[in-house]
Amino acid sequence: MNSPAINSPATNTSASSRRMPAEWEPQVAVQLTWPQQQSDWGEILPQVEPVFHAIVAAISNHQNVIIACGNDEDTERLSNYYKQQPQVTIYRVDNNDTWARDHGPISCYQNQQLTLVDFQFNGWGNKYAHDLDNQITATLHQQGAFVADSLIPSDWVLEGGSLESDGAGTLLTTQQCLLNPNRNPQLSQQQIEQKLAQELGFNRILWLQHGHLDGDDTDAHIDTLARFCSADTIAYCQADEEDAHFASLHAMEQELQQLRQHNGEPYRLIPLPLPAPQFNEDGERLPATYANFLIINDAVLLPVYGCDQDQQALDQIVKAFPQRKIYPINCRPVIEQFGSLHCLTMQIHTETSLFEAPTSLIQTPAENA
């Protein structure tokens, strides 16, 4: 862990026929887990529910929406609310919280056919209750919510917010999260890399050492910091010099500049501003970030916060996704619980992969040595 950025070949890829798709590949649905009154959302639920409805409205213009509801009242209420929208389906599923990105299933192709991998969720290192959230994916699968027949349970802790896939075998992630002993203390870095190769097909791992947002309780999920927009483009958070995040994010920027694509070329980097500092009533800075966008079929949902930097972020996202419709969604209420738009959602990809990676892009450990 001494170099500023590590290009690490995963150690066992030849036996794996799996591939985690990039987020921009075709999807059939996005899963949400609805916030409940009897949860940490209670006092601000009137401000938060409209954000969820805006997310559903945008997604349902392009694909299906799966909503998990944690109580009978919400299930009935939302079923009535969306009864004229067949692309939105409501399921009754017990839950602790709403962060579907981390308790939802990971889409993965095995021999071009969709499988869903159900990793363990431990509340971001046992910070929060998670027993019910850890059962959501299996329960939804039992209820027929997903297109995939195959749901593969996994025995180690891994969260969707910690994974950025280019769809061709490269994972972008952070050491602070994946190597944190509060997740899988029994696993070494090499063992984690082996599992990422075997279960999700990654043959190249780009580890970032730097980058963190105040108020983020995920231990630096990559989806708050830097995101693949295409196989050769990464959008990332950039702070002004006077911002408290400057040193960490500038160090991360230098790491990103050192990273290389499969073909040896540097990535095209698109900086995203940090929103003006947002604070809760206790004076705690909240983890507002424009990097927490969601890519869906033909569109991108961009979290905005009602501040001056929103337009600059929108312009940069248009630059990153010139062919996609951009939906700005005001997520200021959501960050009160220390997450944002991408954290609330989990995409489900199509049953059959339409992607074929050129063999020249697939690097084996021997080629990387």
Residue pairs with C-beta under 8 A, 6 or more apart in sequence:
1 175
1 209
4 209
4 210
4 251
4 254
4 255
4 258
5 206
5 207
5 208
5 209
5 255
5 256
5 258
5 259
6 205
6 206
6 207
6 209
7 204
7 205
7 206
7 259
7 260
7 368
8 193
8 204
8 205
8 206
8 207
9 203
9 204
9 205
9 363
9 364
9 365
9 368
9 369
10 193
10 194
10 196
10 197
10 202
10 203
10 204
10 205
10 365
11 190
11 193
11 194
11 197
11 365
12 194
12 197
12 198
12 365
13 169
13 197
13 201
13 202
13 203
13 364
13 365
14 364
15 198
16 197
16 198
16 199
16 201
17 110
17 111
17 201
18 108
18 109
18 110
18 115
18 198
18 199
18 200
18 201
19 108
19 109
19 110
19 167
19 169
19 200
19 201
19 353
19 355
19 357
20 106
20 107
20 108
20 109
20 163
20 165
20 167
20 171
20 200
20 201
20 202
21 107
21 108
21 109
21 165
21 167
21 349
21 353
21 355
22 165
22 166
22 167
22 168
22 228
22 230
22 231
23 165
23 228
23 294
23 295
23 347
24 167
24 229
24 230
24 295
25 167
25 349
25 350
25 353
25 354
25 355
26 297
26 349
26 350
26 354
27 63
27 296
27 297
27 347
27 348
27 349
27 350
28 63
28 64
28 147
28 348
28 349
28 350
28 351
29 63
29 64
29 65
29 66
29 146
29 147
29 347
29 348
30 59
30 63
30 64
30 65
30 66
30 294
30 296
30 345
30 346
30 347
30 348
31 65
31 66
31 67
31 68
31 100
31 104
31 105
31 140
31 145
31 345
31 346
31 347
31 348
32 52
32 55
32 56
32 65
32 66
32 67
32 68
32 98
32 100
32 344
32 345
33 67
33 68
33 70
33 93
33 95
33 97
33 98
33 99
33 100
33 103
33 104
33 133
33 136
33 344
34 52
34 67
34 68
34 69
34 70
34 74
34 78
34 98
35 41
35 45
35 48
35 49
35 52
35 98
36 42
36 45
36 70
36 71
36 74
36 95
37 45
38 71
39 70
39 96
39 97
39 98
40 97
40 337
41 48
41 98
41 337
44 333
44 336
47 333
48 333
48 334
48 336
51 329
51 330
51 331
51 333
51 334
52 344
54 329
54 330
55 301
55 329
55 341
55 344
55 345
56 65
56 67
56 82
56 88
58 296
58 299
58 301
58 327
58 329
59 65
59 294
59 296
59 301
59 345
60 85
60 87
60 88
61 299
62 296
62 297
62 298
62 299
63 87
63 296
63 297
64 87
64 88
64 89
65 87
65 88
65 89
66 89
66 91
66 140
66 145
66 146
66 348
67 78
67 82
67 88
67 89
67 90
67 91
68 91
68 93
68 95
68 100
68 136
68 140
69 75
69 78
69 90
69 91
69 92
69 93
70 93
70 94
70 95
70 132
72 92
75 90
75 91
75 92
78 90
79 90
82 88
82 90
89 145
91 139
91 140
91 143
91 145
93 136
93 139
93 140
93 143
94 132
94 135
94 136
94 139
95 103
95 132
95 133
95 136
96 123
96 128
96 129
96 130
96 131
96 132
96 133
97 128
97 129
97 130
97 133
98 337
98 344
99 133
99 161
99 339
99 343
99 344
100 136
100 344
100 345
100 346
101 159
101 160
101 161
101 223
101 342
101 343
101 344
101 345
101 346
102 121
102 124
102 133
102 159
102 160
102 161
102 218
102 343
103 121
103 130
103 133
103 134
103 136
103 137
104 136
104 137
104 160
104 346
105 116
105 117
105 118
105 137
105 141
105 146
105 151
105 346
105 348
106 116
106 117
106 119
106 158
106 160
106 163
106 200
107 114
107 116
107 148
107 347
107 348
107 349
108 114
108 115
108 116
108 117
108 152
108 199
108 200
108 201
109 115
109 201
109 349
109 353
109 355
110 150
112 352
112 353
113 150
113 351
113 352
113 353
114 147
114 148
114 150
114 349
114 350
114 351
114 352
114 353
115 148
115 150
115 151
115 152
116 137
116 141
116 146
116 148
116 150
116 151
116 152
116 348
117 151
117 152
117 154
117 199
117 200
118 137
118 138
118 141
118 151
118 152
118 153
118 154
119 154
119 156
119 157
119 158
119 159
120 134
120 154
120 155
120 156
120 157
120 158
121 130
121 133
121 134
121 157
121 159
122 130
122 134
122 157
122 182
122 183
123 129
123 130
123 133
124 159
124 182
124 217
124 218
124 219
125 180
125 182
125 183
125 219
126 182
127 217
137 151
138 151
138 153
140 146
141 151
146 348
147 348
147 350
147 351
148 348
148 351
152 199
154 199
156 184
156 187
156 195
157 183
157 184
158 178
158 183
159 177
159 218
159 221
160 223
160 346
161 218
161 221
161 222
161 223
161 224
161 342
161 343
162 173
162 174
162 177
162 178
162 218
162 221
162 222
162 223
163 171
163 173
163 200
163 222
164 171
164 172
164 173
164 222
164 223
164 226
164 227
164 228
165 171
165 172
165 200
165 202
165 228
166 172
166 228
166 231
167 231
167 355
167 357
168 231
168 262
168 357
168 361
168 362
169 201
169 202
169 203
169 204
169 262
169 357
169 361
169 362
169 363
170 202
170 203
170 204
170 205
170 206
170 262
171 196
171 200
171 202
171 204
171 205
171 206
172 206
172 208
172 222
172 226
172 228
172 234
172 259
173 205
173 206
173 207
173 208
173 222
174 207
174 208
174 209
174 211
174 219
174 220
174 221
174 222
174 225
175 207
175 208
175 209
176 209
176 212
176 219
176 220
177 183
177 218
177 219
177 220
177 221
177 222
178 192
179 189
179 192
180 219
182 219
184 192
187 195
193 202
193 205
196 202
196 205
197 203
203 362
203 363
203 364
203 365
204 262
204 363
204 368
206 259
208 222
208 225
208 226
208 252
208 255
208 256
209 251
209 255
210 248
210 249
210 251
210 252
210 255
211 220
211 225
211 226
211 237
211 248
211 249
211 251
211 252
212 220
212 225
212 245
212 248
213 220
213 224
213 225
213 237
213 245
213 287
213 288
213 289
214 244
214 245
214 284
214 285
214 286
214 287
215 284
215 285
215 286
215 287
215 335
215 338
216 224
216 287
216 338
217 338
218 224
218 339
218 343
221 343
223 291
223 292
223 342
223 343
224 237
224 287
224 289
224 291
224 292
224 340
224 343
225 236
225 237
225 249
225 252
225 289
225 291
226 234
226 235
226 236
226 237
226 252
226 256
226 291
227 234
227 235
227 236
227 291
227 293
228 234
229 235
229 270
229 295
229 320
229 321
230 320
231 261
231 262
232 261
232 265
232 267
232 268
233 267
233 268
233 269
233 270
233 320
234 256
234 259
234 267
234 268
234 269
234 270
235 269
235 270
235 271
235 272
235 291
235 293
235 316
235 317
235 320
236 249
236 252
236 253
236 256
236 269
236 270
236 271
236 272
236 291
237 245
237 249
237 252
237 271
237 272
237 274
237 289
237 290
237 291
238 249
238 253
238 271
238 272
238 273
238 274
239 245
239 246
239 249
239 250
239 274
240 246
240 273
240 274
243 274
243 277
244 285
245 274
249 274
253 269
253 271
256 267
256 269
257 266
257 269
259 266
259 267
260 266
260 267
261 267
262 360
262 361
262 362
262 363
263 360
263 361
270 316
270 319
270 320
271 316
272 289
272 290
272 291
272 313
272 316
272 317
273 290
273 309
273 312
273 313
273 316
274 288
274 289
274 290
274 309
275 288
275 289
275 290
275 305
275 307
275 309
275 310
275 313
276 305
276 307
276 308
276 309
277 285
277 288
278 285
278 286
278 288
278 305
278 307
278 332
278 335
279 285
279 286
280 286
280 336
286 335
286 336
286 338
287 335
287 338
287 339
287 340
288 303
288 305
288 331
288 332
288 335
288 340
289 303
289 340
290 302
290 303
290 304
290 309
290 313
290 316
290 317
292 303
292 331
292 339
292 340
292 341
292 342
292 343
293 300
293 301
293 302
293 303
293 317
293 341
293 342
294 300
294 301
294 341
294 342
294 345
294 347
295 321
295 324
295 347
296 347
298 323
298 324
298 325
299 324
299 325
299 326
299 327
300 317
300 321
300 324
300 325
300 326
300 327
301 327
301 329
301 341
301 345
302 313
302 314
302 317
302 326
302 327
302 328
302 329
302 341
303 329
303 330
303 331
303 334
303 340
303 341
303 342
304 310
304 313
304 314
304 328
304 329
304 330
304 331
305 330
305 331
305 332
305 335
306 330
306 332
310 328
314 326
314 328
317 326
318 326
329 341
331 340
331 341
334 340
334 341
334 344
